[in-house]
């Protein structure tokens, strides 16, 4: 199952303000999470 990511206008505006190399890393990471969103989740412990 593939999830979709919606970029808000505010996030797009903020991405335009930072350097291209960092933007690429952010987009690549978000696209990776899009394919498997649970890879970035960890279980709570001790609660």
PDB file as gemmi writes it, atoms N, CA and C in Angstrom:
CRYST1    1.000    1.000    1.000  90.00  90.00  90.00 P 1                      
ATOM      1  N   UNK A   1       0.837  -1.174   0.000  1.00  0.00           N  
ATOM      2  CA  UNK A   1       0.000   0.000   0.000  1.00  0.00           C  
ATOM      3  C   UNK A   1       0.888   1.245   0.000  1.00  0.00           C  
ATOM      4  N   UNK A   2       0.610   2.143  -0.880  1.00  0.00           N  
ATOM      5  CA  UNK A   2       1.378   3.379  -0.959  1.00  0.00           C  
ATOM      6  C   UNK A   2       0.562   4.512  -0.352  1.00  0.00           C  
ATOM      7  N   UNK A   3       1.192   5.263   0.510  1.00  0.00           N  
ATOM      8  CA  UNK A   3       0.556   6.403   1.156  1.00  0.00           C  
ATOM      9  C   UNK A   3       0.878   7.651   0.351  1.00  0.00           C  
ATOM     10  N   UNK A   4       0.087   8.667   0.505  1.00  0.00           N  
ATOM     11  CA  UNK A   4       0.370   9.906  -0.214  1.00  0.00           C  
ATOM     12  C   UNK A   4       0.793  10.992   0.769  1.00  0.00           C  
ATOM     13  N   UNK A   5       1.635  11.869   0.283  1.00  0.00           N  
ATOM     14  CA  UNK A   5       2.110  12.996   1.080  1.00  0.00           C  
ATOM     15  C   UNK A   5       1.590  14.261   0.431  1.00  0.00           C  
ATOM     16  N   UNK A   6       0.976  15.097   1.227  1.00  0.00           N  
ATOM     17  CA  UNK A   6       0.478  16.372   0.734  1.00  0.00           C  
ATOM     18  C   UNK A   6       1.357  17.475   1.305  1.00  0.00           C  
ATOM     19  N   UNK A   7       1.972  18.246   0.427  1.00  0.00           N  
ATOM     20  CA  UNK A   7       2.825  19.353   0.844  1.00  0.00           C  
ATOM     21  C   UNK A   7       1.965  20.607   0.944  1.00  0.00           C  
ATOM     22  N   UNK A   8       1.952  21.223   2.098  1.00  0.00           N  
ATOM     23  CA  UNK A   8       1.189  22.461   2.270  1.00  0.00           C  
ATOM     24  C   UNK A   8       1.916  23.607   1.563  1.00  0.00           C  
ATOM     25  N   UNK A   9       1.188  24.671   1.313  1.00  0.00           N  
ATOM     26  CA  UNK A   9       1.800  25.848   0.693  1.00  0.00           C  
ATOM     27  C   UNK A   9       2.909  26.406   1.581  1.00  0.00           C  
ATOM     28  N   UNK A  10       2.689  26.370   2.884  1.00  0.00           N  
ATOM     29  CA  UNK A  10       3.691  26.868   3.820  1.00  0.00           C  
ATOM     30  C   UNK A  10       4.968  26.030   3.761  1.00  0.00           C  
ATOM     31  N   UNK A  11       4.820  24.708   3.690  1.00  0.00           N  
ATOM     32  CA  UNK A  11       6.013  23.856   3.615  1.00  0.00           C  
ATOM     33  C   UNK A  11       6.766  24.073   2.311  1.00  0.00           C  
ATOM     34  N   UNK A  12       6.050  24.242   1.217  1.00  0.00           N  
ATOM     35  CA  UNK A  12       6.702  24.524  -0.068  1.00  0.00           C  
ATOM     36  C   UNK A  12       7.477  25.831  -0.010  1.00  0.00           C  
ATOM     37  N   UNK A  13       6.883  26.825   0.612  1.00  0.00           N  
ATOM     38  CA  UNK A  13       7.531  28.131   0.737  1.00  0.00           C  
ATOM     39  C   UNK A  13       8.803  28.018   1.577  1.00  0.00           C  
ATOM     40  N   UNK A  14       8.727  27.253   2.668  1.00  0.00           N  
ATOM     41  CA  UNK A  14       9.894  27.077   3.519  1.00  0.00           C  
ATOM     42  C   UNK A  14      10.996  26.292   2.821  1.00  0.00           C  
ATOM     43  N   UNK A  15      10.632  25.314   2.017  1.00  0.00           N  
ATOM     44  CA  UNK A  15      11.635  24.547   1.272  1.00  0.00           C  
ATOM     45  C   UNK A  15      12.368  25.420   0.259  1.00  0.00           C  
ATOM     46  N   UNK A  16      11.680  26.388  -0.303  1.00  0.00           N  
ATOM     47  CA  UNK A  16      12.326  27.286  -1.270  1.00  0.00           C  
ATOM     48  C   UNK A  16      13.378  28.175  -0.612  1.00  0.00           C  
ATOM     49  N   UNK A  17      13.317  28.339   0.706  1.00  0.00           N  
ATOM     50  CA  UNK A  17      14.235  29.222   1.418  1.00  0.00           C  
ATOM     51  C   UNK A  17      15.551  28.559   1.802  1.00  0.00           C  
ATOM     52  N   UNK A  18      15.638  27.231   1.707  1.00  0.00           N  
ATOM     53  CA  UNK A  18      16.856  26.547   2.123  1.00  0.00           C  
ATOM     54  C   UNK A  18      17.603  25.997   0.911  1.00  0.00           C  
ATOM     55  N   UNK A  19      18.851  25.585   1.150  1.00  0.00           N  
ATOM     56  CA  UNK A  19      19.704  25.170   0.025  1.00  0.00           C  
ATOM     57  C   UNK A  19      19.204  23.881  -0.631  1.00  0.00           C  
ATOM     58  N   UNK A  20      19.519  23.755  -1.893  1.00  0.00           N  
ATOM     59  CA  UNK A  20      18.996  22.654  -2.729  1.00  0.00           C  
ATOM     60  C   UNK A  20      19.408  21.278  -2.210  1.00  0.00           C  
ATOM     61  N   UNK A  21      20.621  21.164  -1.678  1.00  0.00           N  
ATOM     62  CA  UNK A  21      21.102  19.872  -1.191  1.00  0.00           C  
ATOM     63  C   UNK A  21      20.250  19.384  -0.010  1.00  0.00           C  
ATOM     64  N   UNK A  22      19.930  20.281   0.893  1.00  0.00           N  
ATOM     65  CA  UNK A  22      19.106  19.935   2.047  1.00  0.00           C  
ATOM     66  C   UNK A  22      17.683  19.619   1.618  1.00  0.00           C  
ATOM     67  N   UNK A  23      17.165  20.379   0.664  1.00  0.00           N  
ATOM     68  CA  UNK A  23      15.815  20.130   0.153  1.00  0.00           C  
ATOM     69  C   UNK A  23      15.737  18.735  -0.449  1.00  0.00           C  
ATOM     70  N   UNK A  24      16.746  18.345  -1.202  1.00  0.00           N  
ATOM     71  CA  UNK A  24      16.757  17.010  -1.809  1.00  0.00           C  
ATOM     72  C   UNK A  24      16.733  15.928  -0.736  1.00  0.00           C  
ATOM     73  N   UNK A  25      17.515  16.103   0.325  1.00  0.00           N  
ATOM     74  CA  UNK A  25      17.528  15.123   1.418  1.00  0.00           C  
ATOM     75  C   UNK A  25      16.157  15.017   2.076  1.00  0.00           C  
ATOM     76  N   UNK A  26      15.522  16.158   2.298  1.00  0.00           N  
ATOM     77  CA  UNK A  26      14.197  16.166   2.932  1.00  0.00           C  
ATOM     78  C   UNK A  26      13.186  15.445   2.055  1.00  0.00           C  
ATOM     79  N   UNK A  27      13.164  15.784   0.775  1.00  0.00           N  
ATOM     80  CA  UNK A  27      12.206  15.174  -0.147  1.00  0.00           C  
ATOM     81  C   UNK A  27      12.453  13.678  -0.279  1.00  0.00           C  
ATOM     82  N   UNK A  28      13.726  13.276  -0.384  1.00  0.00           N  
ATOM     83  CA  UNK A  28      14.040  11.846  -0.479  1.00  0.00           C  
ATOM     84  C   UNK A  28      13.572  11.091   0.765  1.00  0.00           C  
ATOM     85  N   UNK A  29      13.771  11.681   1.938  1.00  0.00           N  
ATOM     86  CA  UNK A  29      13.350  11.041   3.184  1.00  0.00           C  
ATOM     87  C   UNK A  29      11.836  10.919   3.247  1.00  0.00           C  
ATOM     88  N   UNK A  30      11.146  11.984   2.890  1.00  0.00           N  
ATOM     89  CA  UNK A  30       9.683  11.958   2.921  1.00  0.00           C  
ATOM     90  C   UNK A  30       9.142  10.947   1.914  1.00  0.00           C  
ATOM     91  N   UNK A  31       9.750  10.868   0.744  1.00  0.00           N  
ATOM     92  CA  UNK A  31       9.308   9.879  -0.242  1.00  0.00           C  
ATOM     93  C   UNK A  31       9.542   8.465   0.265  1.00  0.00           C  
ATOM     94  N   UNK A  32      10.624   8.240   0.990  1.00  0.00           N  
ATOM     95  CA  UNK A  32      10.881   6.927   1.581  1.00  0.00           C  
ATOM     96  C   UNK A  32       9.836   6.579   2.619  1.00  0.00           C  
ATOM     97  N   UNK A  33       9.464   7.554   3.427  1.00  0.00           N  
ATOM     98  CA  UNK A  33       8.438   7.343   4.443  1.00  0.00           C  
ATOM     99  C   UNK A  33       7.085   7.093   3.776  1.00  0.00           C  
ATOM    100  N   UNK A  34       6.883   7.694   2.630  1.00  0.00           N  
ATOM    101  CA  UNK A  34       5.628   7.519   1.889  1.00  0.00           C  
ATOM    102  C   UNK A  34       5.414   6.059   1.525  1.00  0.00           C  
ATOM    103  N   UNK A  35       6.477   5.370   1.185  1.00  0.00           N  
ATOM    104  CA  UNK A  35       6.367   3.960   0.817  1.00  0.00           C  
ATOM    105  C   UNK A  35       6.148   3.063   2.029  1.00  0.00           C  
ATOM    106  N   UNK A  36       6.733   3.427   3.171  1.00  0.00           N  
ATOM    107  CA  UNK A  36       6.577   2.647   4.391  1.00  0.00           C  
ATOM    108  C   UNK A  36       6.585   3.602   5.585  1.00  0.00           C  
ATOM    109  N   UNK A  37       5.445   4.191   5.916  1.00  0.00           N  
ATOM    110  CA  UNK A  37       5.410   5.200   6.968  1.00  0.00           C  
ATOM    111  C   UNK A  37       5.747   4.661   8.358  1.00  0.00           C  
ATOM    112  N   UNK A  38       5.668   3.369   8.539  1.00  0.00           N  
ATOM    113  CA  UNK A  38       5.925   2.791   9.851  1.00  0.00           C  
ATOM    114  C   UNK A  38       7.405   2.589  10.131  1.00  0.00           C  
ATOM    115  N   UNK A  39       8.265   2.832   9.149  1.00  0.00           N  
ATOM    116  CA  UNK A  39       9.706   2.709   9.382  1.00  0.00           C  
ATOM    117  C   UNK A  39      10.217   3.850  10.258  1.00  0.00           C  
ATOM    118  N   UNK A  40       9.501   4.950  10.307  1.00  0.00           N  
ATOM    119  CA  UNK A  40       9.921   6.119  11.090  1.00  0.00           C  
ATOM    120  C   UNK A  40       9.217   6.162  12.438  1.00  0.00           C  
ATOM    121  N   UNK A  41       8.565   5.079  12.814  1.00  0.00           N  
ATOM    122  CA  UNK A  41       7.800   5.032  14.061  1.00  0.00           C  
ATOM    123  C   UNK A  41       8.469   4.053  15.005  1.00  0.00           C  
ATOM    124  N   UNK A  42       8.567   4.453  16.262  1.00  0.00           N  
ATOM    125  CA  UNK A  42       9.075   3.511  17.253  1.00  0.00           C  
ATOM    126  C   UNK A  42       8.044   3.356  18.369  1.00  0.00           C  
ATOM    127  N   UNK A  43       8.029   2.187  18.972  1.00  0.00           N  
ATOM    128  CA  UNK A  43       7.067   1.891  20.029  1.00  0.00           C  
ATOM    129  C   UNK A  43       7.412   2.677  21.284  1.00  0.00           C  
ATOM    130  N   UNK A  44       6.389   3.107  21.990  1.00  0.00           N  
ATOM    131  CA  UNK A  44       6.599   3.730  23.284  1.00  0.00           C  
ATOM    132  C   UNK A  44       6.924   2.652  24.312  1.00  0.00           C  
ATOM    133  N   UNK A  45       7.849   2.951  25.183  1.00  0.00           N  
ATOM    134  CA  UNK A  45       8.187   1.990  26.229  1.00  0.00           C  
ATOM    135  C   UNK A  45       8.122   2.691  27.586  1.00  0.00           C  
ATOM    136  N   UNK A  46       7.831   1.941  28.595  1.00  0.00           N  
ATOM    137  CA  UNK A  46       7.835   2.469  29.953  1.00  0.00           C  
ATOM    138  C   UNK A  46       6.671   3.394  30.262  1.00  0.00           C  
ATOM    139  N   UNK A  47       5.593   3.292  29.483  1.00  0.00           N  
ATOM    140  CA  UNK A  47       4.469   4.174  29.799  1.00  0.00           C  
ATOM    141  C   UNK A  47       3.264   3.384  30.265  1.00  0.00           C  
TER     142      UNK A  47                                                      
END                                                                             
